[in-house]
Every structure is written in C-alpha cells, then in structure tokens.
Amino acid sequence: MLRVAICDDDLKFTGEIETLVFQESRKLGIRVETEVFSDGKTLLNSIQNGEHYQLIFIDIEMEQVDGITAARCIREIDRTVLLIYVSGYDNYLKELFEVEPFRFLSKPLDHVQFARYFKESCKRINETEVFYQFTFNKEIRKVPVRDIVYFESNNRIVYIHLKDGSDEHFYGKLNNVEKELVTSRQYFLRIHQSFLVNYDYVKKMNFSNITISFMGKEIELKISEDRQKDVRQQLCKIAGGKAVIEE
C-alpha cells in the first residue's frame, strides 16, 4: 500500500492531483491510499502525530504554513519521504535544495510529466523498501530498513531503535548486523563498537559526536576515537558535499 499526502490550499487542484494519483496507480497495479490537506500546518500536525507517508505532493505558496517551512519541519521527523513540490513560480530553487525535493512540478500540471514523476517515485520507494529480519524467542520478525534510526549493542543484545520511537531487540552481534546490511541500499555508519547509525537520520557531526534527528528530537551519540577518521571519510563520501560536518 502506497501512502500519499497531497497538500495545497486550492481544493480543485488537490482534486486534480488525487485523480491523477489514482489513475497512474491503476496503470502500475499499485494500491494507494491518499490524504488531502489544505495547508502545511495540518499536514505537519498529522506527521507529528505519527502518520507516515511515502510520497508527498506539496504546494510552495500557502497561507499559515507554506510548503518550504512545512518541509523543513517534516525533514526533522522523516528524512526518507519523497517530496514533490508544486508551484506556479520557479524562484524557490535555493530554498528547495535545503529540504531535498525529489521532483518539481509547475502549475498548470503537465499530465505526461506527472505520470513520469509518479512512476519514478514508485520505483524509488520500491527500491528502498527493504526489510531487516531477525529472530527473537523463536519468532521471526522484520522491520523496514528505512525506518531503522540506529542499532545499539549492549551485553550481547542488539536493540533496534525505530523512527516512530519504538524499539525491537534480539540476541546477536553488531558485527554480523553490519555485514548483513551491506547490500541493503541504505547507508549505515559504524561509529562505535556499540552503535550502527542510518545515514538518513544524521543531521550533523563534529570530531567526536554525531547527531541524529527523528520524531522532532535530536540524539547525540559518541564516535569512538579509533573510528573518527574513517567515519568522517565515509560521511563525506555518502553526503556528496552536503554540509553535515561541523568543525
């Protein structure tokens, strides 16, 4: 099930997008669930209350909370959701870069372009929808890799800290977890003997600590001295020049 949010203060326009979403999802054979919001504030409230969307179509210019302001707050909670901006203006490129949009649509909508972007969004979401499987009390469980904020090892127990604030745990070694995640398409940083961190939730780092952000809160984790140089090199390579490192 693909969960899609549509946010625009023009209800006629949200109806057009919703119709196109259902139309294109039928072509692709995808089940979809949509939710429509008339302003950025109500969308943000929904996400802050625990709702998760894989794809968001959002207008830039809205009253109360505009699209860019809403997106900055959303990125504090969810670093993986795909954002497609919709606007009748093209002078927001600098602000848009800060919130990592997936695509940009101009008004009025080009339906052919919309279909292409929707298909590309679904492809990206499917590529990242990978699960981590583990066993606890003889029961096999699995969680979406993209929802894992970080793993923590303590006394032979590995804790999985998830982006909704919940935890899972199992008996095992973090070294084995690290090896299993190599092919997951998700970048994980081994910053400490006890911590394996999902790059998507990294907000910033300095020489000895890394800050992760999720659910509107920040957690600082220590980078062990013997891993500091390697972590910095990995982070720079993954980030591709994004400013996440602080001196």
C-alpha positions as CSV (number, residue, x, y, z in Angstrom):
1,M,0.0,0.0,0.0
2,L,1.4,3.4,-1.1
3,R,0.5,6.2,1.3
4,V,0.3,9.6,-0.5
5,A,-0.3,13.0,1.1
6,I,-1.5,16.0,-1.1
7,C,-1.2,19.5,0.4
8,D,-2.5,22.6,-1.4
9,D,-4.9,25.3,-0.4
10,D,-6.6,25.1,-3.8
11,L,-9.1,22.2,-3.3
12,K,-9.8,22.0,-7.0
13,F,-6.1,21.4,-7.7
14,T,-5.8,18.8,-4.9
15,G,-8.7,17.0,-6.5
16,E,-6.8,17.0,-9.9
17,I,-3.7,15.6,-8.3
18,E,-5.7,12.9,-6.4
19,T,-7.4,11.9,-9.6
20,L,-4.1,11.6,-11.4
21,V,-2.6,9.6,-8.5
22,F,-5.4,7.0,-8.6
23,Q,-5.2,6.9,-12.4
24,E,-1.5,6.3,-12.6
25,S,-1.5,3.8,-9.7
26,R,-4.1,1.7,-11.5
27,K,-1.8,1.7,-14.6
28,L,1.0,0.4,-12.4
29,G,-1.1,-2.0,-10.5
30,I,-0.3,-0.3,-7.1
31,R,-2.7,0.0,-4.2
32,V,-2.7,3.6,-3.0
33,E,-4.2,5.5,-0.1
34,T,-4.4,9.3,-0.2
35,E,-4.9,12.0,2.3
36,V,-5.6,15.6,1.4
37,F,-4.5,18.7,3.4
38,S,-5.5,22.3,2.7
39,D,-2.4,23.8,4.4
40,G,1.0,22.9,5.6
41,K,0.1,23.2,9.3
42,T,-2.5,20.3,9.3
43,L,-0.1,18.1,7.2
44,L,2.7,18.8,9.7
45,N,0.4,18.0,12.7
46,S,-0.6,14.7,11.1
47,I,3.1,13.7,10.7
48,Q,4.0,14.9,14.2
49,N,1.1,12.7,15.5
50,G,2.7,9.6,13.9
51,E,1.2,9.4,10.4
52,H,3.7,8.2,7.8
53,Y,3.5,9.0,4.1
54,Q,5.9,7.7,1.5
55,L,5.2,10.4,-1.1
56,I,4.0,14.0,-0.5
57,F,2.8,16.4,-3.2
58,I,3.1,19.9,-1.6
59,D,2.4,23.4,-2.8
60,I,5.1,26.0,-2.0
61,E,2.8,29.1,-1.5
62,M,0.2,28.5,1.1
63,E,-1.2,30.6,4.0
64,Q,-0.5,29.8,7.6
65,V,2.5,27.4,7.0
66,D,4.0,27.4,3.5
67,G,5.4,24.3,1.7
68,I,9.0,25.0,2.4
69,T,8.5,25.8,6.1
70,A,6.4,22.6,6.4
71,A,9.1,20.6,4.6
72,R,11.9,21.8,6.9
73,C,9.8,20.5,9.9
74,I,8.9,17.3,8.1
75,R,12.6,16.6,7.4
76,E,13.3,16.8,11.1
77,I,10.9,13.9,11.6
78,D,11.2,11.9,8.4
79,R,14.3,12.0,6.2
80,T,13.1,9.4,3.8
81,V,9.7,10.6,2.5
82,L,9.8,11.7,-1.1
83,L,8.7,15.3,-1.7
84,I,7.3,16.6,-5.0
85,Y,6.8,20.3,-5.0
86,V,4.1,22.0,-7.0
87,S,4.2,25.7,-7.8
88,G,3.4,28.3,-10.4
89,Y,6.7,30.0,-9.7
90,D,10.3,28.9,-10.3
91,N,12.2,31.2,-7.9
92,Y,12.5,28.9,-4.9
93,L,15.4,26.7,-6.1
94,K,17.7,27.7,-3.2
95,E,15.1,27.0,-0.5
96,L,14.0,23.8,-2.2
97,F,17.6,22.4,-2.2
98,E,17.6,22.6,1.6
99,V,14.7,20.2,2.0
100,E,15.9,17.7,-0.7
101,P,12.9,17.6,-3.1
102,F,12.5,14.5,-5.3
103,R,10.9,16.4,-8.2
104,F,9.3,19.7,-9.0
105,L,6.0,20.2,-10.9
106,S,4.8,23.5,-12.3
107,K,1.2,24.8,-12.5
108,P,-0.8,24.1,-14.6
109,L,0.1,20.4,-14.4
110,D,1.6,18.6,-17.4
111,H,-0.1,15.2,-17.1
112,V,2.5,13.4,-19.1
113,Q,5.2,14.8,-16.8
114,F,3.1,13.9,-13.7
115,A,2.8,10.3,-14.9
116,R,6.6,10.1,-15.4
117,Y,7.4,11.5,-12.0
118,F,4.8,9.3,-10.2
119,K,6.3,6.2,-11.9
120,E,9.8,7.3,-10.9
121,S,8.6,7.9,-7.3
122,C,7.1,4.4,-7.1
123,K,10.4,2.9,-8.4
124,R,12.5,4.8,-5.8
125,I,10.1,3.8,-3.0
126,N,10.2,0.1,-4.1
127,E,14.0,0.2,-4.2
128,T,14.3,1.5,-0.7
129,E,11.6,-0.8,0.8
130,V,14.0,-3.4,2.2
131,F,13.4,-5.3,5.4
132,Y,15.8,-6.4,8.2
133,Q,14.9,-9.8,9.5
134,F,15.8,-11.1,13.0
135,T,14.7,-13.8,15.4
136,F,13.6,-13.4,19.0
137,N,12.0,-16.0,21.2
138,K,12.0,-18.4,18.2
139,E,9.8,-15.9,16.3
140,I,11.0,-14.4,13.0
141,R,10.3,-10.7,12.8
142,K,11.2,-8.0,10.3
143,V,11.2,-4.2,10.1
144,P,11.7,-1.8,7.2
145,V,15.4,-0.9,7.0
146,R,14.5,2.8,6.1
147,D,12.6,3.0,9.5
148,I,15.7,2.0,11.5
149,V,17.4,5.0,13.0
150,Y,20.2,3.1,14.7
151,F,21.3,-0.2,16.2
152,E,22.7,-0.4,19.7
153,S,24.6,-3.3,21.2
154,N,24.6,-3.9,24.9
155,N,25.5,-7.2,26.7
156,R,25.0,-9.4,23.7
157,I,21.6,-7.8,23.0
158,V,21.1,-5.7,19.8
159,Y,18.5,-3.0,20.1
160,I,16.8,-1.6,17.0
161,H,15.7,2.0,17.5
162,L,12.9,2.9,15.1
163,K,11.9,6.3,13.8
164,D,8.5,6.1,15.5
165,G,10.2,6.0,18.8
166,S,9.7,2.2,19.4
167,D,12.4,-0.4,19.9
168,E,12.9,-4.1,18.9
169,H,15.7,-6.3,20.2
170,F,17.3,-9.7,19.7
171,Y,20.4,-11.6,20.8
172,G,23.3,-11.2,18.4
173,K,26.4,-9.3,17.4
174,L,26.6,-5.9,15.8
175,N,29.4,-7.1,13.6
176,N,27.0,-9.6,12.0
177,V,24.3,-6.9,11.6
178,E,26.8,-4.6,9.9
179,K,27.7,-7.4,7.4
180,E,24.0,-8.2,6.7
181,L,23.2,-4.6,5.8
182,V,26.0,-4.1,3.2
183,T,23.5,-4.9,0.4
184,S,20.5,-3.1,1.8
185,R,20.9,0.0,-0.4
186,Q,20.8,2.0,2.9
187,Y,24.0,3.6,4.2
188,F,24.9,2.7,7.8
189,L,27.8,4.1,9.7
190,R,29.6,2.1,12.4
191,I,30.6,5.0,14.7
192,H,31.3,2.9,17.8
193,Q,31.6,-0.7,18.9
194,S,28.0,-0.3,20.2
195,F,26.4,1.9,17.6
196,L,25.5,1.4,13.9
197,V,23.7,4.5,12.5
198,N,21.4,5.0,9.5
199,Y,22.9,7.9,7.5
200,D,19.4,9.2,6.5
201,Y,18.9,10.3,10.1
202,V,22.2,12.0,10.5
203,K,21.8,15.8,11.0
204,K,25.3,16.8,11.8
205,M,28.6,15.7,13.4
206,N,31.7,17.0,14.9
207,F,35.0,15.3,15.6
208,S,33.8,13.2,18.4
209,N,30.0,13.1,18.2
210,I,27.2,12.5,15.7
211,T,23.7,14.0,16.0
212,I,20.7,12.1,14.6
213,S,17.3,13.6,14.2
214,F,13.9,11.9,14.2
215,M,10.4,12.4,15.6
216,G,11.2,16.1,16.2
217,K,14.1,15.3,18.6
218,E,17.8,15.0,18.4
219,I,20.1,12.4,20.0
220,E,23.9,12.8,20.2
221,L,26.0,9.6,20.0
222,K,29.7,9.3,20.7
223,I,32.1,8.4,17.9
224,S,34.9,6.2,19.2
225,E,38.4,7.6,18.9
226,D,39.7,4.8,16.7
227,R,36.8,5.3,14.2
228,Q,36.7,9.1,13.9
229,K,38.8,9.4,10.8
230,D,37.0,6.6,9.0
231,V,33.6,7.9,9.9
232,R,34.4,11.4,8.6
233,Q,35.6,10.0,5.3
234,Q,32.5,7.8,4.9
235,L,30.2,10.6,5.7
236,C,31.8,13.0,3.3
237,K,31.7,10.3,0.5
238,I,28.0,9.5,1.2
239,A,26.9,13.1,1.6
240,G,28.4,14.1,-1.7
241,G,29.3,17.6,-0.4
242,K,26.3,18.2,1.8
243,A,27.1,20.3,4.9
244,V,26.7,17.8,7.7
245,I,30.1,18.1,9.3
246,E,30.9,20.8,11.8
247,E,34.4,21.7,12.9
